[in-house]
Amino acid sequence: MTDTKQLTLPITGMTCANCVATVERNLKKLDGVQNAVVNLSSERATVEFDSGKLKLPDFIARVNRAGYGVATGEADLVIKRLSDDNDARRLESALLKLEGVMEAQVNFTIEKARVKYVPTIITQAELRRAVVSAGFETMELGGEAEDAEAQAREHEINEQWRLLVVGLIFTVPLFLFAMARDFNLLPAMFYEMSTMEGMSAAPAPWTNWLMLALATPVQFYVGWQYYVGAFKALRNKSANMDVLIAMGSSAAFFYSLPITFGWLTGHVYFETAAVIITLIKLGKFLEARAKGRTSEAIKKLMGLRAKTARVFRDGTEVEVSVDDVRVGDIVLVKPGEKIPVDGVVVEGRSAIDESMLTGESLPVEKKPGDPVIGATLNKLGMLKFEATKVGRETALAQIIKLVEDAQGSKAPIQKLADQVSAIFVPIVIVIAALTFAGWYFFGPALPANAEIDDFTRALINMVAVLVIACPCAMGLATPTAIMVGTGKGAEAGILFRSSEALERAGKVNVVVLDKTGTITKGQPAITDIVVESGKWKEDELLHLAASVEKGSEHPLGEAIWAEATTRGLTLADPAGFKAEAGHGVQAEVEGRSVIVGNRRMFEARGISLGNLESEVARLQSEAKTAMLVAVDDIAAGIIAVADTIKDSSKDAIADLHKMGLQVAMITGDNQKTAEAIAKQVGIDVVLAEVLPEGKSSEVKRLQVGELESSQVKPSNLQTFKPENIVAMVGDGVNDAPALAQADVGLAIGTGTDVAMAAAPVTLMSGDLRGVSRAIQLSRKTLRTIKQNLFWAFIYNILLIPAAALGYLNPMLAAGAMAFSSVFVVTNSLRLRRQTI
């Protein structure tokens, strides 16, 4: 049996969709890799593999061989309690065994450890814990641990900026000089005056050498990474953006050399080569800066964490780093401070602001026994709580991982762009070759006094084709929008588990809402007790029913038991307790057989309601659930239970209607009760008397359009389609099969169980309005992706032929290419300003 593991690697050096395909292909070639997904926007590779066959160094070596790198961090730790060199070797060995550690050196003399690690796999806090576990003490040098991956990305951006500055220093004077020289704007010393009258001045030969001197640093220093990238891509039997840039700029540069050396006559194009490289470098720098902003939501979430915590150790209050809090620690939080980790209140009362995680604006009251979530804000009183989840187990850490996983996944809409990108560069090279051949052999005759010949004209147009083509925009169109969309959702308390869920939610046309806990508060209360006239008293009937329901976990049973407790009734212990899912319960109480259930349970046992029939109808018409009670197989009375509708439900359903969506409600209640609730909130389709195990089949019927006319409002019958994209909204536990059956499952949870829900989408607050916000966000993200893809494709479809036909100067082509990907990223960033 294979031991499957998942690994996330931060990749450096990727510039376009072809780079993504190259890294993916190389990782998949490793024996033991089951799946590999590389994301250009987040610059990460997620790999599923057999841990028995592969280890981290295998992946790093493969990525390096493909011509790319893996971002790493370095931790310098001060080690205490090292007694000799053997201790240093033992600690070094312990560190090297940790997954994610690439190198470890422990120096006994200076009592320091230097560890090189992959930041997406292991953190500095985990390194310090490993040192403590090995029996030593540690602290990091330089204060607070830095985000090593962000540091590596920042270094990459700074390097791009440095090269861009060097490029501009040489290219701007070169370009201005070339233009001034060509338009005869320079002093006479720069020209050779023709002896023939009427002839224009020719540039002096030495000016070509000056231009060569200015162009060479740009070509082979600023543009060196394009040559390296092109070589590695070709070595891997693929072609990427680097190949196009290297070919285009080299053609212009190397064509100019024999003219400079005096072997040929003609015009030099050094400025064209330099401008191509510098403009593309400018575009890449701006793109990298913009890409950094797409992950700002993740950075905001990371920034929510408390830095320190007050814990009690050996009866003393001490302040420690939040990374050093352990499960079971008693943590003290004062008013105005952040809750450092997840836990359960043991002492004190307060109100907690959870808006940063759930989106709920009102503070939540907390008392002993209530859970608290790390990163939320303590508003009023002092709290003591026991830490239950720390480090990567906290709700905040799980949320960050969920968002990162969603951002790293591929949306179905991206498949087309990936397929085109795989063959894009080879096709462009073929078009460029055909362009050269077409203009050289079949181009219109040049005027007699033309400054260029057929070869030069063909070369210029070929270079324009090579540099105008942009595979980057296609590669960035989907992942940048997904990153911004998922981040925006996380800020609003909406968590998408995958980019597929984000895309799918925007296509939904029917929303199914579970009644209990979704439309209603899920806290039913007793409203009426009706007894068989002259035979029973209210308290007697309630005493028997509550004794049967004693300890029940069903919400309706809890309501009966709670009412009896409120009235001060003493309950008996039931004997022979039996529960029938979706029907009711039965037990013996004080020598009597007592049944508490619904009409189906009574009908199955042949128990007649008699005079209670009309009361059942009345209660059901008032949106109350009638719990029937029988004693010794004779109907004794009715206990009516009603669940309060959430304040936001009516507005939330109205919002869904405004978006053109049909809304269905699914419940185990009888038809009349369900219809009464549906009428109050504006439901279109009522699916009543559905047992828990039958919910998924009802969702399936909705998907294929199998509805009975009695279930649908007459005004909505015509709007239902034969096939529907259905979203199911439930609590994520009881509704798991229905959530799985639906095209999009949305679990309404709280911050503490956010990682437990199996649904593709989790709404962290209990507010039903989150459903419309999630669908709206999905629609806006999908619209942005389509805009990006349209731009990426139409840009290439229009401008490659224009360049081939000779309408584009290579320098203009380079500028257009450089800013096409910047446009795509900037368009994605507009999502951050959208309101949902």
N, C-alpha and C positions, 0 to 999 in steps of 0.2 A: 504493500500500500504506500503510495507516494505522500510525502509530507509537503503539502503545498503552502508556500509563503508568498507574501506580497512585499515588494520593495519599491520605494520612491526615490529616484535619483535626480538631483538638480543638474541639468545639462547646460554647458556653456558652449558658445561658438555657433549656435544655430542661427541662420539668417532667413530661411525661407521654407516653404512646404517640402521642397526636395530634401532639405536637411532632415526634416522630421521623418520622411520616408526612409532615408538612409540609416538613421539611428534605429528606427523600428526594425528594418530588415536585418540589420546586423545583430540586434539583440535576439531576434527570433531564430537566428541561425544557431544559437547556443543550444546544445543538447540538454533538455530539461526545462526550457522556457515554454510555458503553456500559452502565455499571452503577453504582448507588450504594446502599450499605448503611449505615444509621445505627444505632448502638447506644446505648440510653438509659443503661445501667449504666456503660459506660466513657466515655460522652459523646464519642464519636468518629464521624466519617463516613469511610468508605473508598470512594473513587471510582476507577473505571476509565474512562479517557478518551483521546481522540485528541489527542496533544500538538501536532499541527499546527493544531488549531482552537482550543484552550483553553489558558490559562495560569492560574497561581495567583490573580491579582487577580480573574479572572472568577468563580471559586468563592467567594472571600471576599465579593465584591459581592452575589452571589446569596444567600448565607447571611444577610448583613446585611439584604437586602431582605425576606427571609422573616421577619425580626423576631428573629434570633438573632445570636450573635457567634462569632468564632474566637479562641481563647486565643492570645496572643502573648507572646514574651519580649523583653527588651531587654538587649543586651550592651554594656557600656562597656569599650573596649579602649584601652590606652596604645600608641601607635604610635611606633616609633623609626625613624630613617633617612629621615624625610621631608625632602627638601632644599628644596622650594618648594611653592607652591600647586598647581602642575601635578601634582605627585606625589599631593597630597591628592585632586584630581579624578580622577586615574587609578585610585587605590585605591577611591574611591567607586564608580566605574564597574564595577570588577572585582567588588566586593561585591554590587552591584545585579544582576549577571548570575547570581548563585548562586540555584539553586532553593530557595525557602523564605524568601528575604530580601524583606521588604516595603518597608523604608526603610533608607537608609544615609546618614549624615552624617559627613564627615571634616573636622576642624578643624586646619589647619596650625599656627595660632598656639599652641594649647594641646596639640598632638600627641595628640589623642584621636579615637576613632571611636565613634559611637553607632549600633548596628544593631538594627532591629526585625525579628524573624523568627518563623516558625512552628516551635515546638520539635519537632513530630512529623516535620518534613521535614529540618531541619538543626540541628546542635548547635553550641555555642560552640567546641568543639574543632575542628570543621570550618571555622568562621569564621576561627579563628586560623591554621589551615593555609593557607587561601586568602590571608591577609595575607602569610604567609611566601612563598607561591608568587609573589605579586606583587612580591617583592623587598624586603619590609620586615620588621621585627621587632615582636613584640607580646607583651603580657601583659594578662590581664583585671584590672579593678579589683575590689577587695573580696575578694581571695583566691579561694577555690574557686568554680567555676561552679555556679549553682543549677539545679535542675530547674524550668525556666520554666513548664511546663504545670502541675506540682504547685503552683507558686506562684500561678498564675492561679486554680486550683481553691480554694486556701486563701483567697485574697482573696474569692472568691464566698461561701464558708462564713462568713467573718468578717462580710461584709456582711449575710448572712441573720441572723446572731447579733445584730448591731447593731439591725436592724429589729425583731427579736423582742423585744429589751430595751425599745425604745421602745414597742412594742405593749403589753407587759406593764405598763409604767409607767402608761399611760392606761387600759388595759382592766380591770385588777384593781380599782382604785378605782371605776371606772364600774360594773362588774358587782356589786360589794358594795353600792354605793349604791343601784342599781336594785332589788336583792333586798330590802334593808332598807326602802326606800321602799314597795315593793309589799306588804310584810308589816306595815306600820305600826310599824316598829321605831325610827323616827327621832323627834326632838323635835317639838313642836307647830309650830314655825316653818316646817317643811317641808310643812305641810298647810294646806288651806283647810277650816275646819270648816263642815259643812253646818248650815244653820239649822233644817232639818227633823230632828226627833228620830228617832233610830234609824238614820239614814243614816251610813255610814262616811265617814271623812275622805278628801277628794280631794287628790291631790298639788298643791302650789302650782305655778302656771305657770312660775315662774322655775327650778324644778328641771329642767324639760325643757330650758331653755337651758343649764344646767350640764352636763347629759348630752350635749347637742349639742357643747359646747366640748370635752368629753373624747373624744367619738367621732370628731370631724372629723380630728384628726391620724392616727388609726388608719386611717380610711377612705381618706384621700387622700395620706398619706405612707407609712405602712407597707404599705397595699394598692395603692399606685400601680402597681407592676409588674404586677398582675393586670389593670388597665385597659389598660396598654400592650400586654401580651401578648394580651389579648382583641381589641384593635383590630387588631394585626398579623395575628392568626389570621383574623379576619373579612375583612381586606383580601386575604388569600390564599385566600379562599373556603373556609375550613375552620373548625372549632370545636374548641377544646381545653379543658383543665381551667380555664384562666384565664377563659374565657367563663362557665362555670358559677359560679365564685366571684364574679366581677364582677356577674353578674346576681343571684345570691342575696343578697349583702351589700348591693348597691345597692337592691334592692327593699325591704329592711327599713329602710335609712337614709333613702331618699327618701320612703317612705310616712310616716315620722315627722316630716318637715319641715313639711307643712301643719298638723299637729296642734300643733307647737311654735309656729308663727306664729299660731295661734288661728283658722285658717281652717276647721278641722274639729275635732270632739271625738273623744276616744278615747285609747288607750294608745300610748305611743311605744316603738319597738324599737331604739333606738340601741345598747343593750348587746348585742343579738343580732347586729347587723352587726359590731361591734367584736370580739366573742368569735369569730365565724366566721373573720374575717381572722387574728386572733392565734393561734387554735388551729391553723389550717392552716399558718401561718408556723412554729409550733413543730414540727409534723409534718414540714415540708419541711427544717427545720434538722437534726432527728434523722435524717431519711432521708439527707441529704447526708453527715452524719458517718458513718453506717453504710455508705453506698456507698463512701466513702473506704477503709474497712477491707476491702472486697471485693478491692481491688487490692494488698493487702499482700504477697502472694506475689511480684508483679513488683518491688515495692520491695526485698524481701529479696534477690532475684536481682541487682538493680542494686547493692545494698550489698556484694555479694561482691567486686566489682572492687577490685584494688589501686589505690591513689591515685598512687603513684610507682614508678619503676623505676630500677635501676642499670644503665647502659649504658656501653659503651666507645666513646668518640669521640676520634679522633686519638690512640689508644693510651692515653687517660686515662679512668679510671672517673669518671663523673659521674651525679648523681641528677637525673632529669627527670620531668615529669608523664607518667603512663601514656599520655595523649593524644599525647605527642610522640615516642613510640617508633615507629621506622620499620621496615619490612620489611628484613631483612638485618642489623639491629643485633644485636650480641652482648650478651646480657643476663646479669647475674650475680644469683643468688638464694641467700641464706644460709639456714641452718636456721631454721625457725619463720616464714619470710616467705612471702607469697603469690606465686605465679607471675603476673606482670603481664599477659602476652599469650600467645598460642599460639606454639609453636615446636618445634624439634628439638634435643635435647641434643647438645652438641659436646664437653663435658668434665665429668667428675665422675660420681658415682653417688649415688643417694639413694632414699628411699621417699616417694611423694607421696600425700597424702590427697585423694582425688577424690570423697569422699562427698557434698559439697555439690552436685555436679552429677549424679553417677551413682547415688547412694544406696548404693554399695558401701562397707561399713564398713572393710574391710581396706585398708591402704596398698598402693600399686602400686609395684613396684621399677622404677627408671629408670636407664638406662645410655646411653652415647653411641649416637646413632642413634634413640633412642626419642622419640616425640612427648610433649609436655607441653601441658596445657590451662590457659589463663588463668583466674585466680580460685581454682585449687586450691592446697593448702598443702604447702610443702616441709617434711618432717618431720626428716630426719637430716643428710645431707651437703650440701656446697656444689655448686651446679650452674652451668654456663655453657651457655646455649642460644642458638641463632639464631632471631630472631623471624621467623615465617612468615606470621602473620595478625595484623593490628592493627585497632583501631577497630571498625567495624561488621562486619568479617569474622571476628572471633574467635568461638569456639564459644559463649561466654556471650552475646555480642550476638545471635547467630543464634537461640539458645534464647529470649531475651527477645522477639525479633521473632516467633518462632513462637507463643509464648503470647499475645502481643498480637493477632496475626492471628486466632487461634482465638477469643479473647474478643470480637473485633469482628465475627465472622461470625454468621449467624443459623441457629439450629437449626430443623429442619422442624417441631418441636412448637410453635414460636412463631407459625406461620402463622395458626392459629385466633385467637390473641389479637390479632394484627395486623388480621385481617379484622373482628373485633368492634369493636376500638378505632376503626377508620375511620368507623364509623357510630354509635358509642356516644353521643357528645355530642349530635348532632342528635336522636337518639331520646329522650334524657333531657329535652331542652328540650320536645319534643312531650308527653312524659308529664307534665312540670311544668305545661304549659299546660292539659292535660286535667284535671289535679288541681285547678287553680284553678277551671276552668269547672264541674267536677263538684261541688265543695264550695260554690261560689257559687250555682249554679242548682238543684242537686238535694240539697244537704246537709240533714241533719235540722234541724228548727227549734231555735233557741237558746232557753234559758230567758229569762223576762221580765226577770230581774235580771242577765243576763250582762254582763260588762265589755267584751266584744268584739261586733262585728257580723259579718254573713255575709262581707263583703268582707275584713275583717281575718283571720278564720279561714281563708278560702281562700288569702290571701296567705301566712300562716304555713306552711301545709302545702305550698304551692308552693316556698317558700324551702327547706324541709326536703328536698324532692326534689332541688332543684338542688345543695345542698351535700353530700348523702349520697353522690351518685354519684361513683365513684372510678375513672377510667381509668388512674391511675398504677400501681395494684397490678397490673393486667393487663400494662402495659408493662414492669414490672420483674421479673415472675415468672420469666421464662426467663433474661434476660441476667445477672442477679445470681448465679443458681445456676451458670451457665456460667463466669462470672468466677472464682468461688471454686473450682469443680471443676477448671478447667484450671490454676489457680495451685497447688492442692493436688497435682495430678499432677506439675507441674514440680518441686516440692519433693521428690517421691519418685522423680524420674528418669523420669517418664512424660510424654511430650510429645504432645499432641493437636494436629493441624494445623488442625482446624476443629471447630466446635461440633456439626456433623453427625456427625463421627466419634465424639465423646464420647457423643452420644445413641445412635448405632447400636451401639456396643460393648456397651451394656447389654442389647441384645436378642439377642445371640449365643447359640446353643445347641450349636454344634459348633465345636471348635477344631482346626485342622490344624497340626501341627508338622513343619517340615522336620527331617530327622534330623541331618545334618552341620552342626555349629556351633550347633545349637539345643538338641537333646536331648544330643548328644555335644559334646566339646570342639573338634571339627574339627581335631584333631592326631593323625591315625592313625599307628600304629607297627607294625613287622613283629613278628609273634608266632611264625610257623612258616615254615619253608622245606622243602617236600617235593619230592624229586627222583625221577625214574624210576629204579628200582632198577638199579644197576650201570652206568648210562650217564653220569651227571653227578655232580659234587660240588656241595655247597651254594654255596661261594664262586664256582665257575665259572658256575653258573646266575645267581647274584646279580650277578656282573660283567656278564653279557650284558644282563640285564633293566635294571640301573641305567644302563648305557651308552645304552640306548634312551630311558630316562626322563630322561637328563641335561638339566638346565635346565627340566624340566617344572614347570608351575604348578599341575597338578592335585594335590590333597592326597595321593592314593594314590601318585602318581608320586613326589612329594617324599619320602614315607615310604621307598620303595625306594631312592631315591638317597641319602637320609640314612643308611640302614642300611649301604650299601656304603661310604660315607665313614667311618662309625664303625669299620668293620672294616679300614680302611686299604687298600681295594682301589683299584687304578688303573683309571680308566674310559677307554674308547676313545671316539673321536668318531663318532657315528652318521652314516650317509649315507642319503639318500632317506627322511627322516623323514615319516611320515604319521600324522595323528590322526583318529580317527572318534569324534565326540561320542557319549557314552553307551555306547561299545563298547570302545575301547582304542587302542593305538598300535602302529606297525610301523616298522622301520628295518633297515638292513644294518649289522652290527657285525662287523668283522674277517672280512669275506667270507661271513658267514652271515646268512640272513634270520631276524630275531627278531620274534616277535609277543608283546606283553603285553596281555592283554585279558580279557573276560568270556566266559561260555558262548555268548552270542549271536554274538560275533565268531568263535569257533571253529566254531560250527554253520554260519555263513555261508560259511566256507572249507572246510567238510567235514573238519575235523580231529577225529579221534576221541580221547577222553580215555583209553580203555583201562583200565589198572589204577588210574588216578588218580581214577576216578569215585567210589569209596567214600570216598577221602580228602576230596574236595570236599564230599560230604554231611556228613562228620564235622565239618569246619571250619565249615560253614555252621550246623550245629546249635549250635555254640559261639558264635554271633553274630560270626563273623569273615568278612571279605570275602575270597573266594578269587580271587587274580589268577593267571590261567592263563598259562603261558609255553610257547611253541612255538618250536623251532629248526628251520629248513628244513622248515616245515609238518608237523613231528612233535611231539606233546606231550612236553615235557621235564620239567615240574614245576609246582609250585604255590607261590606266595608269598602267605601269609595275612597280612592286615592287619586290625587291630582299632582302632576309635576308642573312646577312653575316655568313658564316660557322665559327664556333669557331676554333681557332688555334689548339686546342688539339683533335678535333673530329676525324680526320683521323688517328692519332696515337692511340687514344683510341680504335677505331674499329679494327685497325690492332692487338692491344693487345688481344682483344676478340677472333679474328680469331686464334691467336697463341695458345690460350687456348682450341681450338677445338670447339668454340661456333659459332652458326649461328646467324646472326644479321639481324633483320627486322626493317624497318622504317615505322611509321604510320603518316599520314598527311591528311589534308583536301585539299591539293593542287591537281591539275589535274595530270593525269598519266604521261604526258610528263615532266612537271616541276619536279615532284617527282623523275622520273627516272634519270633526269639530275643531281640532287643533289646526288642521290644514287651512281651514277657513280663516282662522285668526291671523295666520302669518302669510297667507297668499301662496300656498303650495299648488302646483299644477297637477301632479300625479300622486295618488295615494296608494301605497303598497302596504296593506294592513294584514294583521293576523299571520305574520311571517315568523316562523320559528328561527332561532339563531342559525341553525345549519342550513336554512333555506334562503338566507340573504344573498349568497353568491349566485344562486340560480335565478333570483329575481333581477339581479344586475345583468346577468347574461341575457335574459329576456328583453331588457331595455336596450341592450347593445344591438340586438337583431330586430328591434321594433315590434316584438310580440306583446302588445298591450290590449287589455280588454277595455271596451268603451266606458265601462263603469268606473275604471280607475283614473280616467282622464277627464279634466274639465271639458265640456263640449266645445268651448271656444279655442281649446288648444289641440283638438284632435287632428286638424289639418296640418299643423306645424311639425308633427312628429315624423321623422324620417324612417325609411325601412332599416337603415343602419345608423347607429349613433356612436359618437365618442363620449363615453360616460366617465364622469369623475365620481368617486364614492368618498363621502366624508364621514368618518367615524372616530372612535376613541383609540384605534390602533391595536387593541387587545381582543375584545369580544368580536370585533368586526374584521379580524385578520383575513379570513377567506374571501369576504366581499371586497376588501381593499385590494387583495391580490388579483381578483377577477376583473375589477374595473380597469379601464385604460389608464386612468390616473387615480391613485389612492392618496387621499389627504387625511392624515391623522391629526386630530386635535389633542394636543398634549400639554404638558407643562415643562418648564426648564429642566426638571429633575429626570423626567423619563424620556427626554428628547431622543436619546440614543437608542432607546428600546423599541421605538415604533418601527414596524416593518414597512410602513408605507413609503412610496417614493418621495412624498412631500410631507413635511411636518409643520404644523402651525403651532408655534410655541405658546401662544396665549389661547385661552378658551373662547375668544371672540370669533364668531362665525363670519364677521366681515373680512377676516383674513383669507377666506376662500376667493372672494371676488378680487382681492388684492393680488393673490397668487396668480390667478388666471390673467389678470390685467398685465402683471409684470411679464408673464410668459408671452403674451401677445406682443408687447412692446419690444421684448428681446428678439422675438421671431421676426418682427418687422425690421429691426436694426440689422439682423443677420442677412435678410433678403436684400436690404439696401446695399450692404457691404458686398455681397456676392454679385449683385447686379453691377456695381461699380467695378469690381475686380475683373469681371468677364467683359463688360462693355468697353472698358479701357483698353484691354488687349485686343478685342475684336475690331475696334475702330482704328487704334493707333499703330498696330503692327502693319496692316495694309497701307496706312498713310505713309509710314516710314519706308516701306518697300517701294512705294510709288514715287518716292523722292520728295515728299512734301515736308519732311522734318529734318532739321539740322541735328547732328548727333548731340550737340550740347543741350539743345532744347529737349531732346529725347531723354537725356540723362536726368534733367531737372524734373520732367514729368514722371519718370520712373521713380525717382527718389521720393516724390511727394504723394504718390498713389497709395503707398502703404501707410504713410502718415495720415492721409485722409481717412482710411479705414479705421485706424485706431482711434482717431479723434471723434469719428462718428459714433463709435462704440461708447466712448466716454460721455457722450450726451445723455446716455441712459441714467447716469448718476444724478442728473438734474431733473429727471422725470418724477412726477408725483404719482403714487399708487395708493 
